[in-house]
Amino acid sequence: MAGEVSLVDLVKRFGDLAAVAGINVDMPSGEFFSMLGPSGCGKTTTLRMIAGFEQPTEGRILLDGTDMAYTPPHKRNVNTVFQNYALFPHLNVHDNVAFGLRRQKVGKQELRQRVAEALELVQLSGFEKRKPGQMSGGQQQRVALARALVLKPAVLLLDEPLGALDAKLRKALQIELKALQQQVGITFVYVTHDQEEALTMSDRIAVMADGRVEQIGPPQEVYEAPETVFVADFLGVSNMMDADAVGGANICRLMVGDFELDALKGKTDARGPSKVTIRPERVHLEDQDATGPNRIPGMVERLVYLGNSVQVITRLAIGTTIQVLVQNAGEEIRWKQGTPVQAYLPPEALRVLTDTGAALAKLDEEAVEPV
């Protein structure tokens, strides 16, 4: 099956700036693969190199085993959907979708059939005569998808295609886009800075920072088992605390301030200064007189109502503020501002990290440079 993408030691420099700093990524055929990261991390530059709009400074771009690094875009079996859709405003939906087929000199009967199939695929049958200006943002996005899919590319590249849509429509199209990818069965390479998009749709995610790949894996793995401080901090919300690892093997004993904690995840063989992280939904708040291991006293500072949950901002006795997520069960939450509590941090939810990751390491270096 066509559509396998491999990036080998890929580098892109703009002058002295390395926008992409030597990444190695394999994307199997038929996978929904997302590149996730903050602005300036190199994800869009990487996508543009796969598309052929940028040439790499070093490295190879293998499409089904053939190096296409310096092959013109129109000679690659890939197509791109952009954030701004790039539809022709003077053409109707049918002619927008048919544009690429006409350039390929496809016969009229085949052209009509393929356009009809593409529009049916994106649920726009009957919209053929409308102009883009007569359609909603979500409908325009579907037209852009149909125009890309009608050419039957082996790989579809998507550069933040839902970024211009409102939140409700974006959520709906996330589900549609994943279902569409499974239906057509081709490789999707998706660029986004939106964590929810990446977690919702992807088979695997590459978290990028500072032109490098910090971690690659399935959404649940990357979220539940971040390998670096950057990944833990960027993907979702993470409570991060400074710790001193003092012993253990399969279980890591940590001193967090004056409090002793056991952690079962991450670098459990760590020794010395470390970071320990826990997701807000894994922290349990208990009454202040609760006893037992892996507890740190604290006080509720404020509550933030989020609809399906309540965010309880809690300041611990070690001076660190953490977030605790309490699901909305339809009952009044028992914690109030100023309530003294015990924060129970289960050992199986605590992850020890010693590698800060490329992005945070660079930020630390810049912080100590003289101004």
KEZAVEX-461336 format. One record per residue (C-alpha): chain; x negated, y, z negated; residue in one letter; residue number from 1. Coordinates in steps of 0.05 Angstrom, whole numbers, plus 5000, padded with zeros to 4 digits. Example, Ala and Ser with C-alpha at 12.3 -4.5 7.8 and 13.67 -1.06 7.14 Angstrom:
BEGIN
- A | 4754 | 4910 | 4844 | a | 1
- A | 4727 | 4979 | 4857 | s | 2
This chain:
BEGIN
- A | 5000 | 5000 | 5000 | m | 1
- A | 4971 | 5068 | 5020 | a | 2
- A | 4963 | 5127 | 4974 | g | 3
- A | 4904 | 5111 | 4929 | e | 4
- A | 4863 | 5172 | 4908 | v | 5
- A | 4794 | 5171 | 4876 | s | 6
- A | 4754 | 5232 | 4855 | l | 7
- A | 4680 | 5216 | 4847 | v | 8
- A | 4633 | 5265 | 4812 | d | 9
- A | 4675 | 5322 | 4839 | l | 10
- A | 4647 | 5392 | 4829 | v | 11
- A | 4671 | 5460 | 4853 | k | 12
- A | 4632 | 5523 | 4839 | r | 13
- A | 4651 | 5595 | 4854 | f | 14
- A | 4585 | 5630 | 4847 | g | 15
- A | 4559 | 5614 | 4777 | d | 16
- A | 4626 | 5589 | 4753 | l | 17
- A | 4640 | 5514 | 4754 | a | 18
- A | 4716 | 5512 | 4763 | a | 19
- A | 4711 | 5436 | 4767 | v | 20
- A | 4651 | 5407 | 4731 | a | 21
- A | 4640 | 5335 | 4754 | g | 22
- A | 4705 | 5296 | 4744 | i | 23
- A | 4718 | 5223 | 4759 | n | 24
- A | 4790 | 5202 | 4766 | v | 25
- A | 4825 | 5142 | 4798 | d | 26
- A | 4898 | 5147 | 4818 | m | 27
- A | 4927 | 5080 | 4841 | p | 28
- A | 4977 | 5078 | 4898 | s | 29
- A | 5049 | 5092 | 4877 | g | 30
- A | 5030 | 5125 | 4811 | e | 31
- A | 5060 | 5190 | 4783 | f | 32
- A | 4995 | 5222 | 4760 | f | 33
- A | 4995 | 5290 | 4724 | s | 34
- A | 4937 | 5338 | 4713 | m | 35
- A | 4954 | 5377 | 4650 | l | 36
- A | 4917 | 5436 | 4620 | g | 37
- A | 4916 | 5510 | 4605 | p | 38
- A | 4905 | 5564 | 4658 | s | 39
- A | 4835 | 5563 | 4685 | g | 40
- A | 4821 | 5490 | 4667 | c | 41
- A | 4809 | 5469 | 4740 | g | 42
- A | 4873 | 5429 | 4753 | k | 43
- A | 4898 | 5471 | 4812 | t | 44
- A | 4829 | 5476 | 4842 | t | 45
- A | 4825 | 5400 | 4839 | t | 46
- A | 4893 | 5394 | 4873 | l | 47
- A | 4872 | 5442 | 4928 | r | 48
- A | 4809 | 5401 | 4941 | m | 49
- A | 4852 | 5338 | 4948 | i | 50
- A | 4897 | 5376 | 4997 | a | 51
- A | 4837 | 5402 | 5036 | g | 52
- A | 4849 | 5476 | 5022 | f | 53
- A | 4783 | 5479 | 4984 | e | 54
- A | 4719 | 5442 | 4999 | q | 55
- A | 4680 | 5412 | 4940 | p | 56
- A | 4610 | 5436 | 4923 | t | 57
- A | 4591 | 5364 | 4906 | e | 58
- A | 4625 | 5297 | 4901 | g | 59
- A | 4674 | 5255 | 4941 | r | 60
- A | 4749 | 5252 | 4951 | i | 61
- A | 4770 | 5182 | 4971 | l | 62
- A | 4839 | 5172 | 5002 | l | 63
- A | 4850 | 5098 | 5010 | d | 64
- A | 4775 | 5087 | 5007 | g | 65
- A | 4756 | 5139 | 5060 | t | 66
- A | 4718 | 5201 | 5039 | d | 67
- A | 4760 | 5261 | 5061 | m | 68
- A | 4722 | 5315 | 5023 | a | 69
- A | 4707 | 5355 | 5086 | y | 70
- A | 4766 | 5333 | 5129 | t | 71
- A | 4815 | 5389 | 5150 | p | 72
- A | 4882 | 5389 | 5113 | p | 73
- A | 4923 | 5371 | 5175 | h | 74
- A | 4882 | 5307 | 5184 | k | 75
- A | 4897 | 5281 | 5114 | r | 76
- A | 4958 | 5239 | 5100 | n | 77
- A | 4979 | 5284 | 5042 | v | 78
- A | 5030 | 5340 | 5035 | n | 79
- A | 5038 | 5395 | 4984 | t | 80
- A | 5097 | 5426 | 4948 | v | 81
- A | 5081 | 5495 | 4920 | f | 82
- A | 5110 | 5533 | 4861 | q | 83
- A | 5138 | 5588 | 4907 | n | 84
- A | 5168 | 5535 | 4954 | y | 85
- A | 5140 | 5572 | 5017 | a | 86
- A | 5204 | 5563 | 5055 | l | 87
- A | 5216 | 5602 | 5120 | f | 88
- A | 5272 | 5651 | 5102 | p | 89
- A | 5295 | 5660 | 5174 | h | 90
- A | 5304 | 5585 | 5185 | l | 91
- A | 5363 | 5544 | 5159 | n | 92
- A | 5353 | 5482 | 5116 | v | 93
- A | 5352 | 5434 | 5175 | h | 94
- A | 5299 | 5474 | 5212 | d | 95
- A | 5257 | 5484 | 5150 | n | 96
- A | 5256 | 5409 | 5138 | v | 97
- A | 5244 | 5394 | 5211 | a | 98
- A | 5187 | 5443 | 5219 | f | 99
- A | 5130 | 5393 | 5209 | g | 100
- A | 5164 | 5341 | 5252 | l | 101
- A | 5169 | 5390 | 5310 | r | 102
- A | 5095 | 5405 | 5304 | r | 103
- A | 5083 | 5330 | 5309 | q | 104
- A | 5127 | 5329 | 5372 | k | 105
- A | 5176 | 5278 | 5343 | v | 106
- A | 5234 | 5261 | 5390 | g | 107
- A | 5301 | 5296 | 5378 | k | 108
- A | 5340 | 5234 | 5357 | q | 109
- A | 5286 | 5210 | 5308 | e | 110
- A | 5278 | 5282 | 5282 | l | 111
- A | 5353 | 5287 | 5266 | r | 112
- A | 5353 | 5219 | 5233 | q | 113
- A | 5292 | 5233 | 5190 | r | 114
- A | 5317 | 5302 | 5169 | v | 115
- A | 5384 | 5272 | 5150 | a | 116
- A | 5350 | 5218 | 5109 | e | 117
- A | 5305 | 5268 | 5074 | a | 118
- A | 5363 | 5313 | 5055 | l | 119
- A | 5403 | 5254 | 5030 | e | 120
- A | 5344 | 5234 | 4988 | l | 121
- A | 5344 | 5301 | 4952 | v | 122
- A | 5421 | 5305 | 4950 | q | 123
- A | 5427 | 5362 | 4999 | l | 124
- A | 5468 | 5330 | 5054 | s | 125
- A | 5517 | 5382 | 5082 | g | 126
- A | 5471 | 5440 | 5068 | f | 127
- A | 5436 | 5437 | 5136 | e | 128
- A | 5461 | 5505 | 5161 | k | 129
- A | 5447 | 5546 | 5099 | r | 130
- A | 5390 | 5595 | 5095 | k | 131
- A | 5343 | 5592 | 5034 | p | 132
- A | 5369 | 5659 | 5010 | g | 133
- A | 5439 | 5628 | 5003 | q | 134
- A | 5414 | 5574 | 4956 | m | 135
- A | 5396 | 5569 | 4882 | s | 136
- A | 5325 | 5559 | 4859 | g | 137
- A | 5337 | 5486 | 4845 | g | 138
- A | 5366 | 5475 | 4915 | q | 139
- A | 5307 | 5512 | 4947 | q | 140
- A | 5260 | 5466 | 4908 | q | 141
- A | 5296 | 5405 | 4937 | r | 142
- A | 5289 | 5433 | 5007 | v | 143
- A | 5214 | 5441 | 4995 | a | 144
- A | 5211 | 5369 | 4971 | l | 145
- A | 5251 | 5344 | 5032 | a | 146
- A | 5204 | 5383 | 5079 | r | 147
- A | 5144 | 5348 | 5047 | a | 148
- A | 5175 | 5279 | 5044 | l | 149
- A | 5202 | 5278 | 5115 | v | 150
- A | 5130 | 5272 | 5140 | l | 151
- A | 5122 | 5208 | 5100 | k | 152
- A | 5056 | 5225 | 5067 | p | 153
- A | 5016 | 5173 | 5029 | a | 154
- A | 5005 | 5224 | 4974 | v | 155
- A | 5050 | 5282 | 4952 | l | 156
- A | 5015 | 5339 | 4916 | l | 157
- A | 5058 | 5383 | 4871 | l | 158
- A | 5030 | 5449 | 4844 | d | 159
- A | 5074 | 5469 | 4785 | e | 160
- A | 5136 | 5462 | 4829 | p | 161
- A | 5186 | 5473 | 4772 | l | 162
- A | 5151 | 5533 | 4741 | g | 163
- A | 5198 | 5585 | 4771 | a | 164
- A | 5262 | 5551 | 4746 | l | 165
- A | 5301 | 5564 | 4682 | d | 166
- A | 5292 | 5516 | 4625 | a | 167
- A | 5357 | 5476 | 4633 | k | 168
- A | 5347 | 5466 | 4707 | l | 169
- A | 5275 | 5448 | 4697 | r | 170
- A | 5294 | 5392 | 4649 | k | 171
- A | 5346 | 5365 | 4698 | a | 172
- A | 5297 | 5366 | 4756 | l | 173
- A | 5243 | 5331 | 4715 | q | 174
- A | 5288 | 5269 | 4711 | i | 175
- A | 5308 | 5276 | 4785 | e | 176
- A | 5236 | 5282 | 4807 | l | 177
- A | 5213 | 5220 | 4770 | k | 178
- A | 5272 | 5180 | 4798 | a | 179
- A | 5256 | 5206 | 4868 | l | 180
- A | 5183 | 5185 | 4861 | q | 181
- A | 5204 | 5115 | 4840 | q | 182
- A | 5253 | 5112 | 4898 | q | 183
- A | 5203 | 5132 | 4953 | v | 184
- A | 5145 | 5095 | 4920 | g | 185
- A | 5089 | 5142 | 4941 | i | 186
- A | 5034 | 5171 | 4899 | t | 187
- A | 5053 | 5237 | 4865 | f | 188
- A | 4996 | 5281 | 4839 | v | 189
- A | 5028 | 5334 | 4795 | y | 190
- A | 4995 | 5397 | 4766 | v | 191
- A | 5027 | 5430 | 4705 | t | 192
- A | 5011 | 5467 | 4641 | h | 193
- A | 5078 | 5445 | 4613 | d | 194
- A | 5067 | 5388 | 4564 | q | 195
- A | 5140 | 5365 | 4565 | e | 196
- A | 5139 | 5358 | 4641 | e | 197
- A | 5076 | 5316 | 4638 | a | 198
- A | 5102 | 5272 | 4582 | l | 199
- A | 5171 | 5263 | 4614 | t | 200
- A | 5151 | 5244 | 4685 | m | 201
- A | 5080 | 5216 | 4686 | s | 202
- A | 5055 | 5145 | 4689 | d | 203
- A | 4988 | 5173 | 4668 | r | 204
- A | 4962 | 5242 | 4648 | i | 205
- A | 4894 | 5273 | 4654 | a | 206
- A | 4885 | 5328 | 4602 | v | 207
- A | 4836 | 5379 | 4630 | m | 208
- A | 4796 | 5435 | 4598 | a | 209
- A | 4738 | 5477 | 4622 | d | 210
- A | 4734 | 5441 | 4689 | g | 211
- A | 4729 | 5372 | 4656 | r | 212
- A | 4775 | 5315 | 4640 | v | 213
- A | 4782 | 5308 | 4565 | e | 214
- A | 4825 | 5245 | 4566 | q | 215
- A | 4865 | 5201 | 4614 | i | 216
- A | 4920 | 5154 | 4595 | g | 217
- A | 4995 | 5139 | 4592 | p | 218
- A | 5036 | 5194 | 4559 | p | 219
- A | 5048 | 5157 | 4494 | q | 220
- A | 4975 | 5139 | 4487 | e | 221
- A | 4950 | 5209 | 4500 | v | 222
- A | 5001 | 5238 | 4451 | y | 223
- A | 4995 | 5186 | 4397 | e | 224
- A | 4920 | 5173 | 4404 | a | 225
- A | 4884 | 5237 | 4424 | p | 226
- A | 4809 | 5226 | 4431 | e | 227
- A | 4787 | 5298 | 4420 | t | 228
- A | 4808 | 5357 | 4378 | v | 229
- A | 4826 | 5395 | 4442 | f | 230
- A | 4874 | 5341 | 4466 | v | 231
- A | 4906 | 5335 | 4397 | a | 232
- A | 4914 | 5410 | 4392 | d | 233
- A | 4938 | 5422 | 4464 | f | 234
- A | 4987 | 5365 | 4474 | l | 235
- A | 5046 | 5377 | 4429 | g | 236
- A | 5039 | 5406 | 4359 | v | 237
- A | 4985 | 5378 | 4314 | s | 238
- A | 4968 | 5392 | 4241 | n | 239
- A | 4892 | 5397 | 4239 | m | 240
- A | 4852 | 5396 | 4174 | m | 241
- A | 4778 | 5398 | 4158 | d | 242
- A | 4755 | 5336 | 4122 | a | 243
- A | 4693 | 5301 | 4097 | d | 244
- A | 4691 | 5227 | 4114 | a | 245
- A | 4660 | 5190 | 4055 | v | 246
- A | 4669 | 5116 | 4069 | g | 247
- A | 4708 | 5058 | 4096 | g | 248
- A | 4707 | 5016 | 4160 | a | 249
- A | 4776 | 4997 | 4185 | n | 250
- A | 4804 | 5050 | 4138 | i | 251
- A | 4769 | 5117 | 4131 | c | 252
- A | 4767 | 5151 | 4064 | r | 253
- A | 4769 | 5227 | 4069 | l | 254
- A | 4761 | 5285 | 4022 | m | 255
- A | 4807 | 5341 | 4044 | v | 256
- A | 4791 | 5396 | 3995 | g | 257
- A | 4797 | 5364 | 3927 | d | 258
- A | 4846 | 5311 | 3952 | f | 259
- A | 4830 | 5240 | 3974 | e | 260
- A | 4864 | 5212 | 4036 | l | 261
- A | 4860 | 5146 | 4073 | d | 262
- A | 4866 | 5146 | 4149 | a | 263
- A | 4876 | 5085 | 4194 | l | 264
- A | 4871 | 5117 | 4263 | k | 265
- A | 4815 | 5147 | 4305 | g | 266
- A | 4742 | 5147 | 4285 | k | 267
- A | 4751 | 5107 | 4221 | t | 268
- A | 4675 | 5094 | 4217 | d | 269
- A | 4661 | 5169 | 4214 | a | 270
- A | 4616 | 5199 | 4161 | r | 271
- A | 4607 | 5272 | 4142 | g | 272
- A | 4646 | 5333 | 4168 | p | 273
- A | 4706 | 5312 | 4210 | s | 274
- A | 4775 | 5334 | 4230 | k | 275
- A | 4838 | 5297 | 4210 | v | 276
- A | 4903 | 5307 | 4247 | t | 277
- A | 4976 | 5287 | 4239 | i | 278
- A | 5038 | 5303 | 4281 | r | 279
- A | 5093 | 5344 | 4246 | p | 280
- A | 5145 | 5289 | 4255 | e | 281
- A | 5100 | 5240 | 4216 | r | 282
- A | 5094 | 5283 | 4153 | v | 283
- A | 5143 | 5267 | 4097 | h | 284
- A | 5163 | 5321 | 4046 | l | 285
- A | 5179 | 5295 | 3976 | e | 286
- A | 5198 | 5325 | 3909 | d | 287
- A | 5141 | 5358 | 3872 | q | 288
- A | 5139 | 5303 | 3819 | d | 289
- A | 5128 | 5248 | 3871 | a | 290
- A | 5065 | 5207 | 3857 | t | 291
- A | 5020 | 5160 | 3896 | g | 292
- A | 4962 | 5162 | 3945 | p | 293
- A | 4957 | 5205 | 4008 | n | 294
- A | 4996 | 5263 | 3978 | r | 295
- A | 4979 | 5336 | 3975 | i | 296
- A | 5021 | 5386 | 3936 | p | 297
- A | 5046 | 5448 | 3971 | g | 298
- A | 5101 | 5500 | 3977 | m | 299
- A | 5153 | 5512 | 4031 | v | 300
- A | 5139 | 5580 | 4063 | e | 301
- A | 5195 | 5584 | 4114 | r | 302
- A | 5244 | 5544 | 4155 | l | 303
- A | 5254 | 5550 | 4230 | v | 304
- A | 5319 | 5523 | 4259 | y | 305
- A | 5306 | 5489 | 4327 | l | 306
- A | 5374 | 5459 | 4339 | g | 307
- A | 5359 | 5384 | 4340 | n | 308
- A | 5309 | 5392 | 4283 | s | 309
- A | 5284 | 5441 | 4230 | v | 310
- A | 5211 | 5462 | 4227 | q | 311
- A | 5189 | 5468 | 4155 | v | 312
- A | 5126 | 5510 | 4149 | i | 313
- A | 5089 | 5487 | 4087 | t | 314
- A | 5027 | 5515 | 4054 | r | 315
- A | 4985 | 5460 | 4021 | l | 316
- A | 4944 | 5467 | 3958 | a | 317
- A | 4881 | 5464 | 4000 | i | 318
- A | 4901 | 5530 | 4033 | g | 319
- A | 4921 | 5500 | 4100 | t | 320
- A | 4989 | 5512 | 4130 | t | 321
- A | 5022 | 5452 | 4164 | i | 322
- A | 5086 | 5442 | 4204 | q | 323
- A | 5136 | 5388 | 4184 | v | 324
- A | 5192 | 5368 | 4231 | l | 325
- A | 5257 | 5346 | 4198 | v | 326
- A | 5310 | 5317 | 4244 | q | 327
- A | 5378 | 5351 | 4243 | n | 328
- A | 5425 | 5299 | 4214 | a | 329
- A | 5484 | 5347 | 4207 | g | 330
- A | 5471 | 5359 | 4133 | e | 331
- A | 5442 | 5419 | 4098 | e | 332
- A | 5367 | 5411 | 4091 | i | 333
- A | 5345 | 5403 | 4019 | r | 334
- A | 5282 | 5446 | 4024 | w | 335
- A | 5285 | 5521 | 4015 | k | 336
- A | 5234 | 5577 | 4019 | q | 337
- A | 5191 | 5574 | 3957 | g | 338
- A | 5207 | 5501 | 3940 | t | 339
- A | 5147 | 5464 | 3911 | p | 340
- A | 5137 | 5396 | 3946 | v | 341
- A | 5090 | 5338 | 3956 | q | 342
- A | 5069 | 5326 | 4029 | a | 343
- A | 5060 | 5252 | 4041 | y | 344
- A | 5012 | 5238 | 4098 | l | 345
- A | 5018 | 5163 | 4116 | p | 346
- A | 4950 | 5130 | 4130 | p | 347
- A | 4976 | 5100 | 4195 | e | 348
- A | 4994 | 5170 | 4219 | a | 349
- A | 4928 | 5203 | 4202 | l | 350
- A | 4876 | 5205 | 4257 | r | 351
- A | 4802 | 5221 | 4246 | v | 352
- A | 4767 | 5261 | 4301 | l | 353
- A | 4694 | 5277 | 4306 | t | 354
- A | 4689 | 5300 | 4379 | d | 355
- A | 4715 | 5370 | 4388 | t | 356
- A | 4718 | 5364 | 4464 | g | 357
- A | 4686 | 5406 | 4518 | a | 358
- A | 4733 | 5466 | 4513 | a | 359
- A | 4729 | 5476 | 4438 | l | 360
- A | 4655 | 5464 | 4438 | a | 361
- A | 4646 | 5520 | 4489 | k | 362
- A | 4691 | 5566 | 4449 | l | 363
- A | 4649 | 5552 | 4386 | d | 364
- A | 4586 | 5570 | 4424 | e | 365
- A | 4615 | 5635 | 4449 | e | 366
- A | 4638 | 5653 | 4380 | a | 367
- A | 4567 | 5653 | 4352 | v | 368
- A | 4536 | 5692 | 4409 | e | 369
- A | 4518 | 5763 | 4391 | p | 370
- A | 4564 | 5816 | 4420 | v | 371
